[in-house]
Amino acid sequence: MPPRMQKTILYKSSAKIISRLADWAANPWRRYSLLLIIFLIGFLIGSSLGMINGVLALMDPVGAFITLIFLEILIKLRFIFLQSEKPIILVRVFDMFRVGIAYGLFSEGLKLL
């Protein structure tokens, strides 16, 4: 059996970060700006994945498979966090990140047409 983690200040504060984020995002403007930033980060990652795979042209199917697996893991995490008692902001963050990645990949695909 692994030893228990010590209850340090860093451990306690990292355990409460999601509830702090939910309290901070109670204001609609903060929540929308956070979700927009997460969407743009996802878009940047999605377009970067498309560009890197396009430039290398070595492992397009493998890159697409890894990206698909990552998106499916995010979908599974969504349902896990919906059933838990975690704040709903975490689900929205995962959704916006996933949509940003998909939109970035889609826009890169349209550039190739």
C-alpha positions as CSV (number, residue, x, y, z in Angstrom):
1,M,0.0,0.0,0.0
2,P,1.5,3.4,-1.0
3,P,2.1,5.9,1.8
4,R,-0.4,8.7,2.3
5,M,0.5,12.1,1.0
6,Q,1.4,14.7,3.5
7,K,-1.1,17.5,4.1
8,T,1.2,20.4,3.0
9,I,0.1,23.8,2.1
10,L,0.8,23.1,-1.5
11,Y,-1.3,19.9,-1.5
12,K,-4.2,21.7,0.3
13,S,-4.2,24.6,-2.1
14,S,-3.9,22.5,-5.2
15,A,-6.9,20.4,-4.0
16,K,-9.0,23.5,-3.8
17,I,-8.0,25.1,-7.1
18,I,-11.1,23.9,-9.0
19,S,-13.5,25.3,-6.4
20,R,-11.5,28.6,-6.4
21,L,-11.8,28.7,-10.1
22,A,-15.5,28.2,-10.0
23,D,-15.9,30.9,-7.4
24,W,-13.8,33.3,-9.5
25,A,-15.8,32.5,-12.6
26,A,-19.1,33.2,-10.9
27,N,-19.1,36.6,-12.7
28,P,-20.4,36.0,-16.3
29,W,-17.8,38.2,-17.9
30,R,-15.0,36.4,-16.2
31,R,-16.5,33.0,-17.1
32,Y,-16.9,34.0,-20.8
33,S,-13.4,35.4,-21.0
34,L,-11.9,32.2,-19.4
35,L,-13.9,30.0,-21.8
36,L,-12.8,32.2,-24.7
37,I,-9.1,32.0,-23.7
38,I,-9.4,28.2,-23.3
39,F,-11.1,28.0,-26.7
40,L,-8.3,30.0,-28.3
41,I,-5.7,27.8,-26.7
42,G,-7.4,24.7,-28.0
43,F,-7.6,26.4,-31.5
44,L,-3.9,27.2,-31.3
45,I,-3.1,23.6,-30.4
46,G,-5.4,22.2,-33.1
47,S,-4.0,24.3,-35.8
48,S,-0.5,23.6,-34.7
49,L,-1.1,19.8,-34.8
50,G,-2.5,20.2,-38.3
51,M,0.5,22.3,-39.5
52,I,3.1,20.0,-37.9
53,N,1.5,16.9,-39.4
54,G,1.2,18.7,-42.8
55,V,4.9,19.8,-42.8
56,L,6.3,16.5,-41.7
57,A,3.9,14.3,-43.8
58,L,5.4,11.3,-42.2
59,M,2.8,10.2,-39.6
60,D,-0.5,11.7,-40.6
61,P,-2.6,8.6,-39.6
62,V,-0.7,8.2,-36.4
63,G,-1.2,11.9,-35.5
64,A,-4.9,11.7,-36.3
65,F,-5.2,8.6,-34.2
66,I,-3.5,10.2,-31.2
67,T,-5.6,13.3,-31.5
68,L,-8.8,11.3,-31.8
69,I,-7.9,9.3,-28.7
70,F,-7.1,12.5,-26.8
71,L,-10.5,14.0,-27.8
72,E,-12.3,10.8,-26.7
73,I,-10.5,10.9,-23.3
74,L,-11.8,14.5,-22.9
75,I,-15.3,13.3,-23.7
76,K,-15.1,10.5,-21.1
77,L,-13.7,13.0,-18.6
78,R,-16.7,15.2,-19.3
79,F,-19.1,12.5,-18.2
80,I,-17.0,11.6,-15.1
81,F,-17.0,15.2,-14.0
82,L,-20.7,15.6,-14.6
83,Q,-21.4,12.7,-12.2
84,S,-19.0,13.9,-9.6
85,E,-19.5,16.9,-7.2
86,K,-17.0,19.0,-9.0
87,P,-18.1,22.5,-10.2
88,I,-19.6,22.7,-13.7
89,I,-16.9,25.1,-14.8
90,L,-14.5,22.3,-15.3
91,V,-16.8,20.6,-17.7
92,R,-17.2,23.8,-19.7
93,V,-13.4,24.2,-19.8
94,F,-13.0,20.7,-21.2
95,D,-15.8,21.3,-23.7
96,M,-14.3,24.6,-24.9
97,F,-10.8,23.1,-25.2
98,R,-12.2,20.1,-27.2
99,V,-14.2,22.4,-29.5
100,G,-11.2,24.6,-30.0
101,I,-9.0,21.7,-31.0
102,A,-11.7,20.4,-33.4
103,Y,-12.2,23.8,-34.9
104,G,-8.4,24.3,-35.4
105,L,-8.1,20.9,-37.1
106,F,-11.1,21.7,-39.3
107,S,-9.7,25.1,-40.3
108,E,-6.4,23.5,-41.2
109,G,-8.2,20.9,-43.3
110,L,-10.0,23.6,-45.2
111,K,-6.7,25.3,-46.0
112,L,-5.6,22.2,-47.8
113,L,-8.6,22.2,-50.2
